[in-house]
Amino acid sequence: MTSTFHPPLRTLMGPGPSDVSPRVLAASARPTIGHLDPLFVGLMDHVKRLLQFTFQTQNELTIPLSAPGSAGMEAAFVNLLEPGDKAIVCQNGVFGGRMKENVERCGGTAVMVEDRWGDPVDLDKVAEAINAHPDAKVLAFVHAETSTGVRSDAQQLCALAKSAGMLTIVDAVTSLAGIDLQVDGWSADVVYSGTQKCLSSLPGIAPITFGPDAVAAISARTHKVQSWFLDMNLIMGYWGEGSTRAYHHTAPVNAIYALHESLLMLEEEGLEASFARHEANHLRLVEGLSRLGLDMAVSECHRLPQLNAVLIPEGLDDAAIRRRLLSEFNLEVGAGLGELAGKQWRIGLMGCSSNEININRCLNAFEAILKD
Ligand SMILES: Cc1ncc(COP(=O)(O)O)c(C=O)c1O
């Protein structure tokens, strides 16, 4: 016999999804209307404007893709790259590796700039790679590496690429709304994110923005975009301004209600206030962890406030502790990813999860378990 699924009320302090506020959940439960209903079309326009505010951009092509952050990454690469193109890809964690995979699947060549997992992207190495490969079309990097908790200098990386006439692809899945990200101010060309991190909305949507140079590069393509679903030429017809929308796919209507509500909440709080809250709560958490004898994995100047990588002390059983946090405290924290598995915990303070109650709950739970 099947029965309705009733999930427990967890505290989500992993690498995402983050806690979704009751206000956003309530928005998602409102009646579904048609995705071409004039009222929904009006909502789409408002969501686009709120995303422009969030990305700090005037880019017309700023939309929520109906698919998760990975599709945002894929959309960036398949639209900018054509077979034979070269891209410089920075890797300092898991997600740079996925970028390489995307370049190769587009028929392009990835020139890798590698840094130790736990360090930011090295600007000097990137400058060297740009000098050595002036024919590269794209520089791609992750602003906030969720796998390591490291922030890279997106502003300087964009400046390096621009001065060499290259386009940038910026992964802002974890950075958007948690730390400053100025798409126009930094001249970033394609920037994508996810709804389940610092926006604290339902997972499964990828906000993305394309600047004028990126749009020009897409228009100048000589090969069709290899993905029908992610071809921006087609998606623009669906998300374009006004009432003449061409059917492309069926938008996840209720998830867009949720995104709209979470963006309204962000607008009410203000971007600067959101960044400041993430920073203040990060400092609170770090102080509490240090009282428990737990050390951070990333040097202070490169830490992300929304993703705190903590070194697991010698002799502790990572999986057993996370199991106890979940079963006894209803608390989710993240495991180390890739080569950091078993060595680090990743404690997320993203969006609605970034609050004092969560921090105290997390510290009390760790204290109780570590005593045992
Ligand atoms: C930096 C980064 N890029 C891309 C992704 C992929 O996003 P999604 O899991 O929504 O597909 C993630 C997800 O954690 C991420 O942290």
The ligand as an SDF file (V2000), in Angstrom:
LIG
                    3D

 16 16  0  0  0  0  0  0  0  0999 V2000
   29.3950   25.5280   -7.2940 C   0  0  0  0  0  0  0  0  0  0  0  0
   28.3140   24.6380   -7.8250 C   0  0  0  0  0  0  0  0  0  0  0  0
   28.1130   24.5310   -9.1480 N   0  0  0  0  0  0  0  0  0  0  0  0
   27.1480   23.7510   -9.6520 C   0  0  0  0  0  0  0  0  0  0  0  0
   26.3140   23.0060   -8.8360 C   0  0  0  0  0  0  0  0  0  0  0  0
   25.2570   22.1440   -9.4180 C   0  0  0  0  0  0  0  0  0  0  0  0
   23.9800   22.5740   -9.0510 O   0  0  0  0  0  0  0  0  0  0  0  0
   22.7480   21.5790   -8.9570 P   0  0  0  0  0  0  0  0  0  0  0  0
   23.0500   20.5720   -7.9110 O   0  0  0  0  0  0  0  0  0  0  0  0
   21.5900   22.4730   -8.6300 O   0  0  0  0  0  0  0  0  0  0  0  0
   22.6000   20.9570  -10.3010 O   0  0  0  0  0  0  0  0  0  0  0  0
   26.4840   23.0760   -7.4600 C   0  0  0  0  0  0  0  0  0  0  0  0
   25.6440   22.2850   -6.5550 C   0  0  0  0  0  0  0  0  0  0  0  0
   25.9290   22.1220   -5.3950 O   0  0  0  0  0  0  0  0  0  0  0  0
   27.4990   23.9150   -6.9470 C   0  0  0  0  0  0  0  0  0  0  0  0
   27.6960   24.0130   -5.6300 O   0  0  0  0  0  0  0  0  0  0  0  0
  1  2  1  0
  2  3  1  0
  2 15  2  0
  3  4  2  0
  4  5  1  0
  5  6  1  0
  5 12  2  0
  6  7  1  0
  7  8  1  0
  8  9  2  0
  8 10  1  0
  8 11  1  0
 12 13  1  0
 12 15  1  0
 13 14  2  0
 15 16  1  0
M  END
$$$$
